[in-house]
Amino acid sequence: RGPLAQGLVLLGLASSSLAQQPTSVPTSGPTAEPTPTPTYEPTRHPASVAPTSTISISFPSVAPTSAISISFPSYENKSLTYGTYLYSYYPFSWDDVYSLNRKMPQGCSCKNSRASDSSCTEFECDCICDLTAGLCDFNCCCDPDCSAAEVSRFRDSEEGCDVEGPTEGIIEMCYEAHAVNEKYPMAYTGSAERTADKLLCVAYDNSDIRGVFFEDPGDYEGSASVFDEPKGSKPYAYEDFLPAGSVVRRDEMSYHRGDFMTARRISSESRAFGGAVSIPRPGPDGTCMETSYGQFMEAVRDNECLRVGTSLEDVCGSDVNATRFVDLSFCSAYETYSSCSSWVDVEVNSVLVYTTTNNTRLTDVLPELSLDELLGTCDNALLSVAYTVYVDPSGAISKVYADLEVGPIAASSSEDPVSVSQTFAMEFASTTSPAAGFAPSAYGSSIVRSKSGNPGYLDGLPLLWGEEAESGSDSAINAWIPGLEVYGSATSATCDSSLPQQTVNFGEDMVSGCVLSVSRDEFSDMCSQTGQYMTTVGPFQTVGADDDIDFSPSVPIFLALNGSNFYVGQFGNADPLDASQWLQVRVVSVTSTPSLSNDGLLCSDFITSMHLRFLVGLVGEKGNPQKKIVGAELEYTIEDVYFAADDTSVQNMVLTTTVSFVNLPKATAKISTPPPPPILFSVPDDVFYPFHINAAPSRGGAWLPFTCLLSIATSVALVGRAQR
């Protein structure tokens, strides 16, 4: 999922690479904030990874199967999302697995004092800016992964703390003609302050006012101050996002979010890319613009652009030379090129090399760019680079790693125009994590990953997706990185056997697919569920059915989701260590098998499409609703396909994938009130016989204590009167 992960799949890494060797983890959280400790040296690779190809790499605790051995840096590539990951799943330790098994999402607080956390449905959620588990989100002062020193810097920075939650206030409901209460038409619901204004209406207007008019605002021609005053300014303007004059900084040596990072060449110690770190982005025509610079703590993801040349020789130059993007030093502190006193060299963490024979190999040595005129290829051209920048609690850059992909560029002839797509990404990671000292269930951040909301999903972020993993009685989720991905190409409608992927984002319906051209023989093979374009998926189990039925349908490779027992994260912060935070996807059973007619022209009941459906509901406080997935379904659909082309021609087949998000109708809101105070003393239930009182006064109405006291006072008065 992503080029690096696909490369590992080609290497033959088994799906058992998900679990690391057990590590020691605290079982309970301390009462005070733990002392931040460097976290540079956790297990670099899952201990259960076992390379199966002839070319392999020795990982910790794995017996190498070839002579190639790589020594990885002491820092861990912690940003396991988007461009800097090496695996298809988030690795985890079975010692960290837990189960909250509750309806309230992690990180929220229950507002109903009569409900337990496991059954609470009336909750409030804050810290919406914490979107990275296990890492400190800059300027998110409520993030438990941020140290006290970092939070102090955030508060004193020019941006301050990010918004942490909903604004406080009362939602006022007005009595309007278009929102009349049908059950009680004259009932009014609203705030106490506005009740008196809205209950009365005007029957007859005998006012002498004949209209309300604006006063002339006057002229401000030539005014030197009006645009500096509140009446001449607006809350948001484009100019606010551009540097203007000097900025008063708390610490001139510390980077602040959004700062450009000074860069120079390692080899020559001269300015690189004009003196700042360049992250090329696509211009209006899609070509790479190197004058686009990276900014501190601003992650760059899903960033792709084109390099275009008039010929292969023209494009096989500095633009695709990977050395230009690793021969870099970052200035550790916020200083200019001439005043920078400490530089951090970029270190190559991994290089995925694609060859002309579609093989791959993983190394930590960057191969040289070369032009093979005989084969008409430009070998080892840069295809992708992803930086991981480590930041210490003082705001200084301490380490920078680069993960690269290189491969061949080919042209039909040496004179034809050539283009190559390149991807540039940048992630930021903290060198310490205060939350690491707590139990995994405390914050759900033991696995370093990007969240898709906290807790409810945010539209446009990846849909969390994974498969169930079991170890004895424990279960967890092998979460895909960055989330659910389906076949899809942004550049071609023709089916591509390299299987390009598109990420499914929450709340965004999509349709994807391709056109597959097959010969008569290939058509027959596909209908017989064989050949290069068919694969078997599953086994799936019919979730919710009366009888458990396992089935493994054969589908075109362009419609395949490899794995079984799929799960989707119910909330955007679903933790893979807690399977109760995930919802099993129902896979609709495929009961028919394709069959080919006697003349070999009609294939009946052939799978041509895949449909994914997700049901979304709102939970939590009405003023701060959280989006939750409450239902999920995957269905393969069939149709009859007829081969209408001549025997010597090819037939086009359309294969389609759709994704739909369905919003549940808003449920009726319920008002949450605290319980009435309990009676200070208890009496037998029959003390007031033949009258009856509630045996559970703590859940009764507010009249119960008054009734009891009145009854006792009456009894005392009657006794006193009898004595007289």
PyMOL commands that set and color helices and strands:
alter all, ss='L'
color gray80, all
select helices_A, chain A and resi 3-11+82-84+94-96+148-156+177-179+192-199+226-228+230-232+238-241+312-315+318-320+322-325+434-437+440-443+520-527+557-559+579-581+697-699+703-723
alter helices_A, ss='H'
color red, helices_A
select strands_A, chain A and resi 19-20+92-93+108-110+123-125+132-133+262-264+271-276+281-282+288-289+304-309+329-331+343-354+360-363+370-372+377-391+397-410+418-430+449-450+465-471+474-479+485-487+501-503+510-518+534-536+540-541+550-551+554-556+566-569+582-584+586-587+595-596+602-619+626-642+651-663
alter strands_A, ss='S'
color yellow, strands_A
deselect
rebuild
show_as cartoon
